[in-house]
Amino acid sequence: MPAASLSERLQRTVLEYQYLFVALAPILFVAAVVTSAPLPETAGNGYWVEFWWLFPFFLLGATIVNTVGISGSAMFVPYLIFIFPLLAFELEPQTIVKIGLISESFGLSSSSVAFIQHGLVDRRLAATLVGGSIPFVVGGALLSFVIPEPIFQSLLGIALLASAILLFKADLGHEEPGSDDAADDDNDEATVEQEPVEDAPVGTDGGLPNDYAKPGQGGVDVDGDGVVTRVDRAGDDYRYDRGGYLERFGNYSIGGVFQGLAGFGIGELGIISMLRTSVPVRVAIGTNHIVVALTAILASIVHVFGGGLVGGHTIDLATTPWNMVVWTVPATVLGGQIAPFVSSALDTELLKRGVGALFAIIATALFGMAASGLL
């Protein structure tokens, strides 16, 4: 066997010790914030524990959004707008954006690594989707400085309602582990049993072991007809093809614009096209998660620095409510690690109904946000 390259060895190390890296990230963040963050003059002795109760709310929200593969802000922003004022006080829009972006960045990074480690990410498909979405995300973020938010909140609400309807009607029977609906029935072959190789090295796709009783390096194989067979960490296999690029491009383009405008949208619209083009639900969620994570980071950068370039708003970290993010960041990181286990434990029908209901709830919240902005 040829020696592994430096990138492969680095990938193996990250995947093998991902739980350590994920655990250290929020600890280092909280330590840095507590020791060096600028505090308001009114900060007293109980400043750092004032909003401890945000932890369970953001833990639940992060687990939900990471399980279905959508943007964290889709849950956090409505919560901070509608629920938080009932328990504390009303927040400024800029503050809500800052809390959402900081919390979402940590949560998405955590769960993305977890989904890769579980072998539920089609990285070739993810790279194609991210590359095609970049100009739309950047364009949407720049448009956010000049177009009224209520109009786009209303449009996104309509899009989410349409997505919920499509999802409830979608046939997801092909998504069960071991299904071979993506392949032609005439190509079915008997499985040749082989003895697994003990102490096999970590593979290059998803960190799966090189078990020669499974297809391909790291549990992934593509045959001559383009049919992908993927084996996850638990040993479940999924068969599908990567066709349907045109439909996915349309959804991810529209979603990318909304991702730049409002901080979410690409995950909500994009996963519909994944499911409608016969990508198994758990692979769709894991792959979509990488797309959401990378485009969210890109949108955040444009929102932070783009406003100053076009005369719009910018994010001032000096006014960040640090006593809130020290609780929301660890919660989103933990939720991101829990999500793959929840995704694997729930059946397809429950996942489908949960995602559809979540879309409807988010759409209702968006309509409320838009209405309040127009009044």
TADASUL-V60207 format. One record per residue. N is the residue number from 1. RES is the residue in one letter. SS is DSSP state (h for helix, s for strand, l for the rest). NEAR is the number of other C-alpha atoms within 10 Angstrom. D_FIRST is the distance of its C-alpha to the first C-alpha in Angstrom with 1 decimal. Layout:
N&RES&SS&NEAR&D_FIRST, N&RES&SS&NEAR&D_FIRST
This chain:
1&M&l&3&0.0, 2&P&l&4&3.8, 3&A&l&7&6.5, 4&A&l&11&8.7, 5&S&l&9&12.1, 6&L&h&9&15.3, 7&S&h&10&16.6, 8&E&h&15&13.8, 9&R&h&14&14.3, 10&L&h&12&18.0, 11&Q&h&19&17.9, 12&R&h&22&16.2, 13&T&h&13&18.9, 14&V&h&17&21.7, 15&L&h&21&20.9, 16&E&h&14&20.5, 17&Y&l&11&23.7, 18&Q&h&17&25.5, 19&Y&h&14&28.4, 20&L&h&11&29.1, 21&F&h&14&29.1, 22&V&h&23&31.3, 23&A&h&15&33.6, 24&L&h&12&34.1, 25&A&h&17&34.9, 26&P&h&23&38.2, 27&I&h&14&39.2, 28&L&h&11&38.8, 29&F&h&15&40.6, 30&V&h&20&43.5, 31&A&h&13&43.8, 32&A&h&11&44.0, 33&V&h&16&46.5, 34&V&h&15&48.7, 35&T&h&8&48.8, 36&S&h&9&49.2, 37&A&l&15&50.1, 38&P&l&14&53.6, 39&L&l&17&55.9, 40&P&l&13&59.1, 41&E&l&6&62.3, 42&T&l&6&63.2, 43&A&l&10&60.1, 44&G&l&10&61.4, 45&N&l&7&60.2, 46&G&l&9&58.8, 47&Y&h&14&57.0, 48&W&h&16&53.4, 49&V&h&12&54.1, 50&E&l&13&56.4, 51&F&l&17&53.9, 52&W&l&14&51.9, 53&W&l&13&52.7, 54&L&h&16&50.4, 55&F&h&19&47.4, 56&P&h&15&47.8, 57&F&h&14&48.7, 58&F&h&27&45.7, 59&L&h&22&43.4, 60&L&h&15&44.6, 61&G&h&22&44.5, 62&A&h&33&41.0, 63&T&h&26&39.8, 64&I&h&23&41.6, 65&V&h&28&40.4, 66&N&h&30&36.8, 67&T&h&28&36.8, 68&V&h&27&38.1, 69&G&l&31&36.2, 70&I&l&30&39.3, 71&S&l&30&40.5, 72&G&l&29&41.8, 73&S&h&26&45.0, 74&A&h&26&45.9, 75&M&h&22&46.9, 76&F&h&24&47.7, 77&V&h&25&50.1, 78&P&h&19&52.3, 79&Y&h&17&52.3, 80&L&h&22&53.4, 81&I&h&19&56.0, 82&F&h&14&57.6, 83&I&h&14&56.8, 84&F&h&15&56.6, 85&P&h&12&60.2, 86&L&h&10&61.5, 87&L&h&9&60.1, 88&A&l&9&60.6, 89&F&l&11&61.6, 90&E&l&14&60.8, 91&L&l&12&58.1, 92&E&l&10&58.2, 93&P&h&11&55.9, 94&Q&h&15&54.1, 95&T&h&17&53.5, 96&I&h&20&52.0, 97&V&h&20&49.6, 98&K&h&20&48.5, 99&I&h&21&47.9, 100&G&h&23&46.1, 101&L&h&23&43.7, 102&I&h&17&42.9, 103&S&h&26&42.4, 104&E&h&29&40.4, 105&S&h&21&38.0, 106&F&h&24&36.9, 107&G&h&32&36.9, 108&L&h&30&34.9, 109&S&h&21&32.3, 110&S&h&28&32.0, 111&S&h&30&31.8, 112&S&h&29&29.4, 113&V&h&24&26.7, 114&A&h&25&27.6, 115&F&h&29&27.3, 116&I&h&24&23.8, 117&Q&h&22&22.7, 118&H&l&22&24.3, 119&G&l&27&22.3, 120&L&l&27&25.7, 121&V&l&27&25.2, 122&D&l&22&24.5, 123&R&h&18&23.7, 124&R&h&10&24.0, 125&L&h&15&27.4, 126&A&h&20&28.4, 127&A&h&15&27.6, 128&T&h&13&29.8, 129&L&h&22&32.6, 130&V&h&21&32.7, 131&G&h&11&32.8, 132&G&h&17&35.6, 133&S&h&24&37.5, 134&I&h&20&37.7, 135&P&h&15&40.9, 136&F&h&20&42.7, 137&V&h&29&41.9, 138&V&h&23&43.1, 139&G&h&18&46.1, 140&G&h&24&47.1, 141&A&h&28&46.9, 142&L&h&22&49.2, 143&L&h&17&51.5, 144&S&l&21&51.9, 145&F&l&19&54.0, 146&V&l&12&56.7, 147&I&l&12&56.7, 148&P&l&13&58.5, 149&E&h&18&56.1, 150&P&h&18&58.3, 151&I&h&14&57.9, 152&F&h&18&54.1, 153&Q&h&23&54.1, 154&S&h&20&56.3, 155&L&h&16&54.0, 156&L&h&26&50.9, 157&G&h&24&52.9, 158&I&h&17&53.7, 159&A&h&18&50.1, 160&L&h&24&48.9, 161&L&h&20&51.6, 162&A&h&16&50.6, 163&S&h&22&47.0, 164&A&h&26&48.1, 165&I&h&14&50.1, 166&L&h&16&47.1, 167&L&h&22&44.8, 168&F&h&16&47.3, 169&K&h&11&47.6, 170&A&l&14&43.9, 171&D&l&14&42.4, 172&L&l&18&39.5, 173&G&h&13&39.0, 174&H&h&20&35.7, 175&E&h&25&34.2, 176&E&l&19&33.9, 177&P&l&18&30.5, 178&G&l&15&29.4, 179&S&l&17&31.8, 180&D&l&19&30.9, 181&D&l&16&34.0, 182&A&l&21&31.9, 183&A&l&18&30.8, 184&D&l&10&33.3, 185&D&h&9&34.7, 186&D&h&6&34.4, 187&N&h&7&30.6, 188&D&l&9&30.3, 189&E&l&7&28.1, 190&A&l&6&27.8, 191&T&l&8&25.0, 192&V&l&7&22.8, 193&E&l&9&22.3, 194&Q&l&10&19.1, 195&E&l&8&18.4, 196&P&l&12&16.6, 197&V&l&12&13.6, 198&E&l&10&15.2, 199&D&l&9&14.1, 200&A&l&12&11.4, 201&P&l&14&10.5, 202&V&s&21&12.8, 203&G&l&19&12.3, 204&T&l&19&13.5, 205&D&l&26&16.8, 206&G&l&29&19.3, 207&G&l&24&17.3, 208&L&l&26&16.9, 209&P&s&21&14.5, 210&N&l&23&11.8, 211&D&l&21&14.2, 212&Y&l&17&13.6, 213&A&l&14&17.4, 214&K&l&22&17.6, 215&P&l&17&17.2, 216&G&l&17&14.5, 217&Q&h&18&12.2, 218&G&h&24&14.4, 219&G&h&27&17.1, 220&V&s&24&18.0, 221&D&s&16&18.4, 222&V&s&15&20.8, 223&D&l&10&22.2, 224&G&l&6&24.2, 225&D&l&9&27.3, 226&G&l&14&26.0, 227&V&s&18&26.2, 228&V&s&22&23.9, 229&T&s&23&22.9, 230&R&s&29&22.2, 231&V&s&25&21.7, 232&D&l&26&23.0, 233&R&l&19&22.6, 234&A&l&10&25.3, 235&G&l&14&23.7, 236&D&l&14&26.3, 237&D&s&19&25.3, 238&Y&s&26&27.1, 239&R&s&25&27.4, 240&Y&s&23&29.0, 241&D&s&19&29.0, 242&R&l&16&29.4, 243&G&l&14&32.8, 244&G&l&14&35.9, 245&Y&h&14&35.1, 246&L&h&10&38.8, 247&E&h&16&40.1, 248&R&h&21&37.6, 249&F&h&17&38.4, 250&G&h&16&42.1, 251&N&h&21&41.8, 252&Y&h&31&39.4, 253&S&h&23&41.7, 254&I&h&20&44.8, 255&G&h&25&43.0, 256&G&h&34&41.8, 257&V&h&28&45.4, 258&F&h&26&46.5, 259&Q&h&31&43.5, 260&G&h&29&44.9, 261&L&h&26&48.5, 262&A&h&20&48.4, 263&G&l&29&45.0, 264&F&l&26&44.0, 265&G&l&28&44.0, 266&I&h&27&40.6, 267&G&h&29&39.1, 268&E&h&31&42.2, 269&L&h&27&42.5, 270&G&h&29&38.8, 271&I&h&27&37.8, 272&I&h&23&40.5, 273&S&h&24&38.9, 274&M&h&25&35.6, 275&L&h&24&37.2, 276&R&h&19&39.4, 277&T&l&19&36.4, 278&S&l&23&34.8, 279&V&l&27&32.2, 280&P&l&25&32.0, 281&V&h&29&34.2, 282&R&h&28&31.6, 283&V&h&22&29.1, 284&A&h&26&32.1, 285&I&h&27&33.1, 286&G&h&30&29.8, 287&T&h&28&29.3, 288&N&h&30&32.9, 289&H&h&30&32.6, 290&I&h&28&30.3, 291&V&h&29&32.8, 292&V&h&28&35.7, 293&A&h&26&34.2, 294&L&h&19&33.5, 295&T&h&28&36.7, 296&A&h&28&38.7, 297&I&h&18&37.5, 298&L&h&18&38.4, 299&A&h&28&41.8, 300&S&h&23&42.5, 301&I&h&14&41.9, 302&V&h&21&44.3, 303&H&h&25&46.8, 304&V&h&17&46.8, 305&F&h&14&47.1, 306&G&h&20&48.4, 307&G&h&18&51.8, 308&G&h&14&52.9, 309&L&h&11&52.0, 310&V&h&12&54.1, 311&G&l&10&56.8, 312&G&l&14&55.6, 313&H&l&16&54.8, 314&T&l&16&52.2, 315&I&l&17&50.8, 316&D&l&11&52.3, 317&L&h&13&50.2, 318&A&h&11&53.2, 319&T&h&13&54.8, 320&T&l&20&51.8, 321&P&l&17&52.9, 322&W&h&22&50.5, 323&N&h&20&51.9, 324&M&h&20&50.6, 325&V&h&24&47.1, 326&V&h&24&46.4, 327&W&h&24&46.7, 328&T&h&30&45.2, 329&V&h&28&42.0, 330&P&h&24&40.9, 331&A&h&25&42.1, 332&T&h&34&40.0, 333&V&h&27&36.8, 334&L&h&22&37.4, 335&G&h&26&38.2, 336&G&h&31&35.0, 337&Q&h&26&33.0, 338&I&h&20&35.3, 339&A&h&25&35.1, 340&P&h&26&31.7, 341&F&h&14&33.0, 342&V&h&16&36.3, 343&S&h&22&34.7, 344&S&h&15&32.7, 345&A&h&10&35.9, 346&L&l&11&38.3, 347&D&l&14&38.7, 348&T&h&20&38.7, 349&E&h&16&42.5, 350&L&h&10&43.1, 351&L&h&18&40.7, 352&K&h&21&42.4, 353&R&h&14&45.8, 354&G&h&15&44.9, 355&V&h&25&43.5, 356&G&h&22&46.6, 357&A&h&17&49.0, 358&L&h&21&47.4, 359&F&h&25&47.7, 360&A&h&19&51.4, 361&I&h&18&52.0, 362&I&h&20&50.5, 363&A&h&24&52.5, 364&T&h&18&55.7, 365&A&h&22&55.0, 366&L&h&24&54.4, 367&F&h&19&57.7, 368&G&h&19&59.4, 369&M&h&20&57.9, 370&A&h&20&59.0, 371&A&h&14&62.5, 372&S&h&10&63.0, 373&G&h&13&62.0, 374&L&h&11&64.5, 375&L&l&5&67.4
